[in-house]
Amino acid sequence: MLESYVFVNIFETKGLEYMLILIFLVGFIIFLRYFEIHKQ
Amino acid sequence: MEITAKKGIKFIISELKPRGELFTPFNIITIPIIALGLIIVAYRFVNGLGSVTNQSQIFAWGLWKGFNVVTGVAFAAGAYIVTFMVYVLRIKKYHSIVKATVLNGFLSYVFYAGALILDLGRPWNIINPIIGNSFGFNSVLFLVAWHFMLYIIAQFVEFSPTIAEWLERKKAKKFLQSLTLGAVVFGITLSLLHQSGLGALFMMAKSKIHPLWYSEFLPILFLASSVPAGLSMVILEGTISRRVFKDLYPKHSSKHLYEEIVFGLAKGAALSLFIYYFFKAIIFIHGRHWSHITDMWGVWYFIEVFGFVLLPCIMYANGYKNRSIGLIRLASLITIVGIMLNRLNISVISFYWNNPNHYYPSWQEYIVALMVISIQIWVFRWVVTRMPVFKESHH
C-alpha cells in the first residue's frame, strides 16, 4: 500500500497548498512594500 | 412644553415638504420605477409570490434575496469598517465621511433586510424569530434575523447624534454621543458574524451550487469579500455625493483631504482584494476543482476571479501609487460589479446549474429590485439635504 503512494506528487499531497501559502506570504510583504514607496 | 411640541411638529412638517427641482434626470427615471414597483408589490401581496416572480418549489430564492439581501448587505459593510477606523483605531482622517457612511449602511440594512419580507411566502412569519414562536436555534437564519435587527438599532444609535443636532437638542446629542463607541463595538461584532452568516446560509445547499462556487469556507469568503465591497461602495458613494450634493459640503472642505481619504480607502481595498484573491486560489486548489474548469462554467469562474478580483486589486494599487483618483474610481466600480457577480453566482446563477429549467427573474422582479434601491436613494437624499450629514460635528 505504502509503495504505491507517491510522496513527491504535489497534487496528491498538500504540497501545492503549502506552496501557495508561501507565495501569498512573500507576495503580501512585497505588496505592502509597494505601497510604502509611493510617489510624492 | 405644549409650544415646544407644536413647534417640533411644525418643524417636521416643514422639513417633509419637497425641496429642489422636481424634474431632474434622476427623478424622471426613478419615479416611474417606484410607482410601477409599488403596484407590483401590492399585486404580489394580494396574489402571492407566484403571480409576479419566476420562483418555484425548486428555486425558492430569487433575485430579491440574491441581489437585495445577499449582495446589498455586503455593500453596507463600509459602515463597520469606517466606524472601526474612526472610533476604535482613532484615525481622524476618516471622520468627515463617517456620518454619511453610517447613514448609507443604516438605510441599506433597513431596505435590504426589509426586502426579505417581499420574498417570504408567508411574510407575517418574519416576526417568529423575535417573538419566540418556533425560534429555530439551529437555523443560520435565526442568527441573521437577530443580527440584522440588532445591527439596525446599533447603526441608528451611531447616527442619532446627527438627528439630535438637526432637531437642535444639544443635551440629547451629548448623551447620544456618549453611546456611540459602545454601539460601534457592538455593531462591528454583529457585522463580522452576520456577514459570514450570510455565507453560512448556503452551506446547506452543497449539492445545489456549482462546485466552483460552493465551499465549506463560504462564510470566510463572504466576510473577506465584504471588506473590499464596503470600501468600494464608500469610494463610489463619496464620489457621487461630492458631485450631486456639492453645495451641502462645508466651504472650507479640502479637496486634498478628500483625496487623501480616497487613497487610504484604496489601499485598504487593494490589500483586502489581495487577501480575498488568495483565499479564492487556495480554496480552488484545496477543493481540487481542476476538472470543473474545462467548460463554460470554468471560463465564467475565471472571468469573475481575474477580471473582477485581481484586476481591480492591481488597479487600486496602481491608483494609490500614481495618485490617480480616476483609476481608483474605476477600480471601485469594477469591484462592486465583481462582488455583485460573485454573490449572484452563488445564490442565483450557479444555483441548480444542471437543472434544464433554470430560474430567470421576471421583469417584475427586476423592477421591484430597482424600486428598493431607488427608494433608498430618495430617503438618503432627503436625510442629507435636511440633516448635517456632510458637516463636521465638533465634540
Interface residues (C-beta under 8 A of the other chain):
Chain A: L16 E17 L20 I21 F24 G27 F28 F31 L32 Y34 F35 H38 K39
Chain B: K267 A270 L271 F274 I275 F278 A281 I282 I285 H286 A317 Y320 K321 N322 R323
